[in-house]
């Protein structure tokens, strides 16, 4: 097997926001996961969990999407400002039927982003909201004027505007966001975005609700009817283990076939991004409209004994492989993909962090983001992989996948050996490995970290001999060359 790097060829700059994250008012993602309140005995700063914030800073989270998800289209932003004890209580009808007290709202979210050091991406309400409501939220966030809306912000303790750039106009409008036809949504998008004004030097990056999975007609119609009014459109696609979306299966204790089945299904992201991009190319050959994959990741059955509406699942080395697959796809298409947001950051679906009371663990997916963070804003480098196929029955995958980038005179090469139980020796061509250092995440396919034992962590990689690397089974490696 061989990896050939050609630094003279590149698809462009890898936007740092490809390594973004998603946080929804769902289960324990925000409450107990990121936000515990100022009075909590868990160490916090203005209510934000210190351990979680520091962990997210370590992987250099570039952008965080909020408040949903399906929750976005039943969220009314004025319910989440002002004195916390006076905020409106509601039932979260999408996720678990629990009471949402709105103690985490606009100011808290933007405080969280400031602590992490990331950009906020706000997904606004088209499904049950109004044009005026959305327009005034933009004004509240970004205006320096002396209006009644801005004075509300001043009264709530914030004099200066935040200058929020990324603005999603609706979420999953084809489903939980309103069950709209694409023709109807395209017209609604054009109307809503008209009244989302630019204030001062801040120019909004307007994001339209794109398709679910392989709904290519949605992309076709939306681009035809609304492309001049958008900066990007979204794509949502989750990997499930089974034969259809309802056949999700367990996050742990899986069979060899289920391991390879999941990886095989995850590779479908390459076809999705390619085909949606081809449609976009016909209407936007200059690539002025970007593609944002703002919900992706594994979706398994919830852990036994947990609320089915909270979507809490464990995270194994299989999840690490899926993270590597998807991040590689987004980087390879960096000429069109400008952002991606894994679902979701803490305690929900393919999380990078799990919490339980005052305990916190880092998942294998977290460590993949750590290994890949050097790719942020780097120049993508052409990377050709010659590899064998591995798998079970009809569910096969390339044994070795890789991606590369160049920044500050150094090349970062990330490699995954997706074989469940087979080592790989890979020759590296096109660059000299005379000055190289590496890190590795490796474990058995079904292995995971829990609150009593966390065996999976990054270690120094020593499997470099001459111009070859020796990869153990089921691993992700980062090589820094030069």
C-alpha positions in Angstrom: 0.0 0.0 0.0 1.2 3.5 -0.8 0.3 7.1 -0.2 1.5 9.6 -2.8 1.6 13.3 -1.9 1.8 16.0 -4.5 2.3 19.4 -2.8 2.1 21.1 -6.2 -1.6 20.1 -6.5 -4.3 21.4 -4.2 -8.1 21.8 -4.1 -7.6 25.0 -2.1 -7.6 26.2 1.5 -9.3 23.9 4.1 -11.7 26.2 5.9 -11.2 25.8 9.6 -15.0 25.7 10.0 -15.1 22.3 8.5 -14.1 21.1 12.0 -17.2 22.8 13.5 -19.7 21.5 16.1 -23.4 21.5 16.8 -25.2 22.1 20.1 -29.0 21.8 20.4 -31.4 22.0 23.3 -31.6 18.3 23.3 -31.1 15.9 26.2 -28.0 16.8 28.2 -26.0 18.5 25.4 -26.4 22.0 26.9 -27.9 21.5 30.3 -25.5 19.4 32.4 -23.2 19.1 29.4 -22.0 22.6 28.7 -24.1 24.7 31.1 -24.6 24.0 34.8 -25.4 27.5 36.1 -23.4 29.9 38.2 -24.6 28.3 41.5 -23.4 24.8 40.6 -20.8 23.0 42.6 -19.3 21.8 39.3 -16.4 24.3 38.5 -17.7 26.8 36.1 -17.3 30.4 34.8 -20.6 32.2 34.5 -22.4 28.9 34.4 -20.2 27.3 31.7 -18.5 24.0 32.7 -14.8 24.8 33.0 -13.6 21.3 32.1 -15.8 21.2 28.9 -14.8 24.6 27.8 -11.1 23.8 28.2 -11.5 20.5 26.3 -13.2 22.3 23.4 -10.5 25.0 23.4 -7.8 22.3 23.1 -9.3 21.0 19.8 -9.7 24.5 18.6 -13.4 24.4 18.0 -13.8 27.0 15.3 -17.6 27.4 15.1 -20.6 26.3 17.2 -24.2 26.0 15.8 -27.2 26.7 18.1 -30.1 26.4 19.2 -31.0 23.5 16.8 -31.8 21.3 15.0 -35.5 20.8 15.2 -35.6 22.9 18.4 -34.6 25.9 16.4 -38.0 26.1 14.7 -39.9 26.2 17.9 -37.4 28.5 19.6 -38.5 32.1 20.2 -35.4 34.1 21.2 -37.1 36.7 23.4 -38.1 33.8 25.7 -34.3 33.4 26.5 -33.3 36.9 27.5 -33.6 39.0 30.6 -33.7 37.8 34.2 -33.4 34.0 34.2 -36.1 33.5 36.8 -38.6 35.4 34.7 -38.0 33.6 31.4 -40.8 31.6 29.8 -41.0 27.9 30.5 -42.0 25.6 27.7 -42.1 21.9 26.9 -39.5 20.6 24.5 -41.9 18.7 22.3 -39.2 17.5 20.0 -36.8 16.0 22.5 -38.1 14.0 25.5 -41.1 16.2 26.5 -39.0 17.8 29.2 -39.5 21.4 30.5 -37.2 24.0 28.9 -36.7 26.9 31.3 -34.8 29.0 28.8 -32.0 29.7 31.4 -29.6 29.2 28.5 -30.4 31.8 25.9 -28.7 34.2 23.6 -26.4 35.9 26.1 -25.4 32.5 27.5 -24.7 31.0 24.1 -22.5 33.9 23.1 -20.7 33.9 26.4 -20.0 30.2 25.8 -18.6 31.0 22.3 -16.4 33.7 23.8 -15.0 31.4 26.4 -14.3 28.7 23.8 -12.9 31.3 21.3 -15.2 30.2 18.5 -17.6 31.8 16.0 -21.3 31.5 16.8 -23.6 30.1 14.1 -27.3 30.9 14.9 -30.0 28.9 13.3 -33.2 31.0 13.4 -36.9 30.1 13.4 -38.8 29.9 10.1 -41.2 27.1 11.0 -43.1 28.7 13.8 -41.5 32.2 13.8 -42.1 35.4 11.9 -40.1 37.6 9.6 -40.2 40.4 12.2 -39.0 38.0 15.0 -36.0 37.0 13.0 -35.2 40.5 11.8 -35.3 41.8 15.4 -33.0 39.0 16.6 -30.4 40.1 14.0 -30.9 43.7 15.2 -30.5 42.7 18.8 -27.3 40.9 18.1 -25.6 43.2 15.7 -26.9 46.8 15.7 -25.2 49.7 17.3 -28.3 51.9 16.9 -30.5 53.5 19.5 -33.6 51.5 18.8 -36.0 49.9 21.2 -34.7 46.4 20.3 -31.1 47.5 21.0 -32.0 49.1 24.3 -33.3 45.7 25.4 -29.8 44.4 24.9 -28.3 47.2 26.9 -30.8 46.5 29.7 -29.7 42.9 29.7 -26.1 43.9 30.3 -24.5 44.0 26.8 -23.6 47.4 25.4 -21.6 46.4 22.4 -23.1 44.3 19.6 -21.7 40.8 19.1 -21.4 41.0 15.3 -22.8 37.5 14.7 -22.0 36.5 11.1 -23.3 33.0 10.4 -27.1 33.0 10.1 -29.2 30.0 9.3 -32.7 30.7 7.9 -34.7 27.7 9.1 -33.7 24.1 9.8 -34.9 20.9 8.1 -37.7 22.9 6.5 -38.6 19.7 4.6 -39.3 17.9 7.9 -39.5 19.1 11.5 -39.0 22.7 10.4 -42.4 22.9 8.7 -42.9 20.0 6.3 -42.5 22.4 3.4 -42.2 21.8 -0.3 -38.9 23.1 -1.7 -40.8 25.6 -3.9 -42.5 27.0 -0.9 -39.4 27.1 1.2 -37.4 28.8 -1.6 -39.9 31.7 -1.6 -40.0 31.8 2.2 -36.2 31.9 2.3 -36.0 34.8 -0.1 -38.6 36.7 2.0 -37.0 36.0 5.4 -33.4 36.7 4.4 -34.5 40.1 2.9 -35.1 41.5 6.4 -32.0 40.1 8.0 -30.0 43.3 7.6 -26.3 44.0 7.7 -25.4 46.4 10.5 -22.2 48.4 10.5 -19.2 46.5 9.1 -20.8 43.1 9.9 -22.0 41.3 6.8 -24.3 38.4 7.4 -23.4 35.0 5.9 -26.9 33.9 5.0 -27.4 30.1 5.0 -30.4 28.4 3.4 -31.8 25.1 4.5 -30.6 22.5 2.0 -31.5 18.9 1.4 -31.7 15.8 3.5 -29.3 13.1 2.2 -29.9 12.3 -1.5 -32.8 14.7 -2.1 -31.1 16.1 -5.2 -34.4 17.8 -6.3 -34.3 20.0 -3.2 -30.8 21.3 -4.2 -31.9 21.7 -7.8 -35.0 23.8 -7.1 -33.4 25.8 -4.3 -30.4 26.8 -6.4 -32.6 27.6 -9.4 -34.9 29.8 -7.3 -32.8 31.4 -4.6 -29.1 31.0 -5.3 -28.5 34.8 -5.7 -29.8 35.4 -2.2 -27.7 32.9 -0.3 -24.1 32.5 0.8 -24.5 28.8 1.5 -26.9 25.9 1.7 -26.9 23.0 4.2 -26.8 19.2 3.9 -27.9 16.8 6.6 -26.9 13.2 6.6 -26.5 10.7 9.4 -24.8 7.3 9.3 -26.9 4.4 10.6 -25.8 0.9 10.9 -28.8 -0.8 9.5 -30.6 -1.0 6.2 -32.7 2.2 6.8 -32.9 5.2 9.1 -35.1 3.3 11.6 -32.7 0.4 11.8 -30.1 2.2 14.0 -28.8 -0.7 16.2 -26.5 -0.5 19.2 -23.5 1.8 19.7 -21.5 -0.9 21.4 -21.3 -4.7 21.3 -21.5 -4.8 17.6 -20.5 -7.6 15.2 -17.7 -7.5 12.6 -20.3 -7.2 9.9 -22.0 -4.2 11.7 -18.6 -2.6 12.1 -17.9 -2.7 8.3 -21.5 -2.0 7.5 -21.4 1.3 9.4 -18.1 2.4 7.7 -19.4 1.4 4.3 -22.6 3.5 4.9 -20.5 6.4 6.1 -18.5 6.5 2.8 -21.8 7.5 1.1 -21.0 11.0 2.2 -18.5 11.2 -0.7 -21.3 10.6 -3.2 -23.6 13.0 -1.5 -21.2 15.9 -1.5 -20.1 15.2 -5.0 -23.6 15.0 -6.5 -25.0 18.0 -4.6 -21.9 20.0 -5.6 -22.4 19.1 -9.3 -25.9 20.5 -9.1 -24.6 23.6 -7.5 -21.9 24.0 -10.1 -24.5 24.3 -12.9 -26.1 27.3 -11.2 -23.0 28.7 -9.5 -19.9 27.8 -11.6 -17.9 30.5 -9.7 -18.6 28.7 -6.4 -20.0 31.8 -4.7 -22.5 29.6 -2.8 -20.9 27.2 -0.3 -22.0 23.8 1.0 -22.3 23.4 4.7 -22.8 19.9 6.2 -24.1 21.1 9.5 -25.4 17.8 10.8 -23.4 14.6 10.3 -22.3 11.7 12.4 -23.4 8.3 13.6 -26.9 7.8 14.9 -27.3 4.6 17.0 -29.9 3.4 19.5 -29.8 5.2 22.9 -28.0 3.6 25.8 -30.2 1.2 27.7 -32.1 2.9 30.6 -31.8 6.4 29.2 -34.5 8.7 27.9 -35.1 7.8 24.2 -35.6 11.5 23.5 -32.2 12.4 24.8 -30.2 10.5 22.1 -27.4 9.6 24.4 -25.0 7.0 22.9 -21.6 5.7 23.7 -18.6 6.3 21.4 -16.2 3.6 20.2 -13.2 3.4 17.9 -15.8 2.7 15.2 -17.0 6.3 15.7 -13.4 7.5 15.3 -13.2 5.8 11.9 -16.5 7.4 10.8 -15.1 10.8 11.9 -12.0 10.3 9.9 -14.0 9.3 6.8 -16.3 12.3 6.9 -13.6 14.9 7.7 -11.5 13.5 4.8 -14.5 14.0 2.4 -15.0 17.6 3.5 -11.4 18.4 3.1 -11.2 16.9 -0.3 -14.1 19.1 -1.3 -12.8 22.2 0.3 -13.4 24.2 -2.9 -17.2 23.9 -2.1 -17.5 22.8 1.5 -16.9 25.8 3.8 -18.2 24.4 7.1 -19.4 21.1 8.8 -20.8 20.6 12.2 -20.7 17.2 13.9 -23.9 16.2 15.8 -23.6 16.8 18.7 -20.9 18.3 20.9 -21.7 16.8 24.3 -23.9 13.8 25.5 -25.9 13.6 22.2 -25.3 11.3 19.2 -21.6 11.2 18.1 -20.3 13.4 20.9 -16.8 14.5 21.5 -17.4 14.7 25.2 -19.6 12.8 27.7 -20.4 14.1 31.2 -22.0 12.5 34.3 -22.4 14.9 37.2 -18.9 16.4 37.8 -17.2 13.7 35.7 -16.1 14.2 32.1 -14.6 11.9 29.5 -13.2 12.5 26.0 -14.4 10.1 23.4 -12.4 8.6 20.5 -14.2 11.1 18.2 -12.7 13.9 20.3 -9.2 12.6 19.8 -9.8 12.5 16.0 -10.6 16.2 16.0 -7.4 16.7 18.0 -5.4 14.8 15.4 -7.0 16.8 12.6 -6.8 20.3 14.1 -3.6 21.2 12.2 -5.5 21.0 9.0 -7.5 24.1 9.9 -7.0 26.9 7.4 -4.1 24.9 5.8 -3.6 24.4 2.1 -5.0 21.1 1.0 -2.4 18.8 -0.6 -3.3 16.2 -3.2 -3.2 12.8 -1.6 -3.5 9.6 -3.6 -3.9 6.3 -1.7 -3.3 2.9 -3.2 -4.9 0.4 -0.8 -6.6 -3.0 -0.4 -10.2 -3.4 0.5 -11.3 -4.9 3.8 -14.7 -5.9 5.1 -17.4 -8.4 5.6 -19.5 -9.7 2.8 -20.8 -6.9 0.6 -19.8 -4.3 3.1 -16.2 -3.4 2.2 -14.1 -0.3 2.6 -10.6 0.9 1.7 -8.3 -0.4 4.4 -6.3 2.9 4.4 -7.6 6.4 4.0 -5.6 9.6 4.2 -5.7 13.4 3.9 -2.9 16.0 3.8 -2.4 19.7 4.1 0.5 22.2 4.2 0.9 25.2 6.5 3.9 27.2 7.8 6.3 25.0 5.9 5.1 21.7 7.4 2.9 19.0 5.9 0.3 17.3 8.1 -0.7 13.8 7.0 -3.6 12.1 8.7 -4.0 8.3 8.0 -6.6 5.8 9.2 -6.3 2.1 9.1 -9.9 1.0 9.1 -9.3 -2.7 9.2 -10.8 -4.2 12.4 -7.9 -6.7 13.0 -5.3 -6.2 10.3 -2.1 -4.2 10.3 -1.0 -2.1 7.4 2.4 -1.2 6.0 2.2 2.0 3.9 4.9 3.6 1.8 4.9 7.4 1.7 5.9 8.9 -1.6 6.4 12.5 -2.6 7.9 13.8 0.6 10.8 12.9 2.8 10.1 11.4 6.2 13.6 12.3 7.5 12.1 14.9 9.8 8.7 13.7 11.1 6.8 13.2 14.4 3.5 11.5 15.0 0.6 10.9 17.3 -1.8 7.9 17.3 -5.2 6.9 18.5 -5.5 3.1 18.5 -7.8 0.5 20.1 -10.0 -2.4 19.5 -13.0 -1.5 17.3 -15.6 -1.8 20.0 -13.4 -0.1 22.7 -14.6 3.1 24.4 -13.9 5.3 27.3 -16.3 5.4 30.3 -16.4 7.1 33.6 -14.6 4.4 35.4 -12.0 3.6 32.8 -10.7 5.6 29.8 -8.0 3.6 28.0 -8.3 5.5 24.7 -6.0 8.5 24.4 -3.4 9.9 22.1 0.1 8.5 22.2 3.3 9.1 20.4 3.5 7.3 17.2 6.7 5.3 16.6 5.9 3.2 13.6 8.0 5.1 11.1 10.8 3.2 9.4 12.5 4.8 6.4 9.9 5.9 4.0 7.2 3.6 5.4 4.7 3.7 8.3 3.4 0.6 10.1 -0.1 1.1 11.2 -1.8 -1.2 13.8 -5.4 -2.3 13.2 -8.2 0.3 13.9 -6.1 3.4 14.3 -5.9 7.1 13.3 -2.4 8.7 13.0 -1.2 12.2 12.5 2.2 12.8 11.0 3.8 16.2 11.0 6.5 16.4 8.3 9.2 19.0 8.1 
